[in-house]
Amino acid sequence: MARYNRWMNDKLYAVAETLTDEERKADRGAFFRSVHGTLNHLLLADRVWMGRFTGAQLQAGEMGPGGIRSLDQELYASFDELRRERAKTDDEIVAFIATLTDETLAGPLRYSRRGAANELPLWHAVAHMFNHQTHHRGQVTTLLMQAGHDPGVTDLVAMLRA
């Protein structure tokens, strides 16, 4: 799933790059308004989860490392910067996933959200992160299609065959 995540992000960012900045940021009625906003949210959420997985220390009011305070916070207004940071985070996800064992995945993940303590098996949270990515990338593919840009095949099996 980490490989699929990177593959799909590379595909979608390549298509999104063909849009103007105005087209990428146009409010199209999605949860996070635009292509840019949805791609931004995906990066933000991945960083929140990776922070939880790695035990990142947060400052007061942060939900994720690097000053993340809300799910719709814009991390990078520049598409080039957003794309560069996406690639870095995808590398971090791939590297983290490579360290996991069956035992680690079955173990607990403990984290705090809005002051409440949470605990669940790590594999639940990892599966959620990848499912969340798929959900919002599906929205991005729809937004790209509505803008007249076909992202092509998005199926996991297509990536596995390549």
N, C-alpha and C positions, 0 to 999 in steps of 0.2 A: 504493500500500500504506500510506503514511503517513495518507492520508485515511481509508482503511478501518480502520486501527488506531484512529484517534480516534473514528470512527463506532461501532465495536463497543464500545470502552471506554465511551462515553457510554451506549449501550444497556444494557450489563451493570451499570454502576454505578447506573443508574436503577432496574433491577429489584432489585439488591442492597439499595438504599436502603429497599425495602418490607419487608425482613426486619428482625427485631430484631437488636441487636448480638449477643445470645446465639446466634441462628440463624446469623448470618454467621460466627461464630467456632466453631461446633460442628464437632468432628472428624468428618468424613464419609469418612475413609479415602483421601483424595486424596494425591498426592505431597506437597503442602504443607498437608495436613490439611483445611482449611476454605475456604469462599468467600473470607473475608478473607485467609487465608494465601496463597492462590493469587493473588489480586489484588495482594497485597503483593509476592510473588515476581516477578510480571510487571513491576511498577514498578522493583524492584531490578535485575532483569536488563537492562531498557531503560537504566537509568542506568549500569550497568557498560559496556554497549556504546557508549552515547553518550560516556562518558568516554574510551573507546578511540578513537572516531572523532574526537574533538576534541582529543585529546592531553592530557587532564587530568592534572595532577601528583598522584600518590598518595603518601600517607604509608606508612611501613613497616607491612606486614601488611594493607594495604587491597587489595581487589580492584576497588573502584570508589570514585568520589568521594563525599565526605560521610561517610566512616567505614564504608563497606560492607566487611564482613569475611567474610561467608558467604552462601550462596544462600538460606538460610532465615531470615536475620536479619529481625526485625520492624522496619520503618522507622517505621511510624505505627500505634499502637494505636487511635487515633480514626479511625473510618470517614470522617468529614467531612474530616479532615486528609489521609487517604490519597486521597480523591477529589479534593481541591483540588490536591495534589501530582501526581496522575496527569494532570490537565488541563494543568498547567504543563509536565510532561515531554512530553506529546503535542504541545503548541505548539512545544517545542524540536525534537522529531523532525521535524515538518512543515517548520519553518524550515531545519533542517539539510539535509533531503532536497532542498529547493528550490535549494540552492547547488550541488548535485552536477552534474557534467558527465560525458559518456561517458569522457572522458580521466581524470577524477578517479576514477570508479568502477573503471576498469581498472588504476589504480595500486595500489601496495602499501599495506597496513595493517600496521604493526608495533606490537606490544604485548607486554607481559610478563604471564605468568600463572603464579603459584606459582614465580616465579624463572626460568621458562623463556621464552626469546625465541620469539615467534611471528610469522609473516609469511604473509599471504595477500592475494589481490586484494580491494580494498575491497568490491566488489560481492558477493563470497561472504559477507562478514560482514554486510552490509546485508540480503541475502536471508535469512541465518540469523536475524537479529533478528526480521524479520517472520514467518518460519516459526515461530519459538519462541513468539511472541505468539499465533499462531493455535492452536498446540498447546495451550497452557495455557488460552486462552479457551474452547476446546472442553471442557476439564475444568470450567471455571466454569459453562458452559451446562448440563452434566450435573448438577452439584451444585445449581444453581438448580431444574432440573426435578425432582430428587429431593426438594427442599424444597417442591414444589408451585407453582413460579413459572416460567412459560413466557417465555423471553427473546425469543420471536418469531423471525423470519427472520434468519439470520446470514450469508447468502450474499453474497459480493463483488458479484455481479451485481445484487442488490437495492439495494445502496448506489449502484452506478453508475447505476441507473435512476432513483433518487430525485432 
